[in-house]
């Protein structure tokens, strides 16, 4: 009996821990990690997009902290990616957007990063866009 119980204890314990970790929302997990500026996604995959199409994407974020957050600057890794962000403080619990516009004037694959610098504890935050610009419709 002891041998059978011992054999099942480890898998049961591991499954219990796994299920416990699956509870809660992504926002709650971010808050537990001390993140104040939380994004719904950190990497956006355009997939295949057509040459000269609109390369804009908005990263939605939320202030999970207790104080207003000021986004000081948003920097791109190249001139082909232009970011726009709110200039006024983001109140606790409020949401906002950082819009990134990728220049789709050349074909080929891309992976670009944008860094969000703010008064949040988890500054800077790295956001990425990736995809493939093709000459014809996907």
Secondary structure, DSSP 8 states (H G I E B T S, - for coil): -HHHHHHHHHHHHHHHHHHHHT-S-HHHHHHHTT-SEEES-SEEEEEEEETTS--EEEEEEEE-SSS-B-EEEEEESSTTEEEE---S-B-TT-EEEEEEEE--SS-EEEEEEEEEEESSTT-SEEEEEEEEEESS--
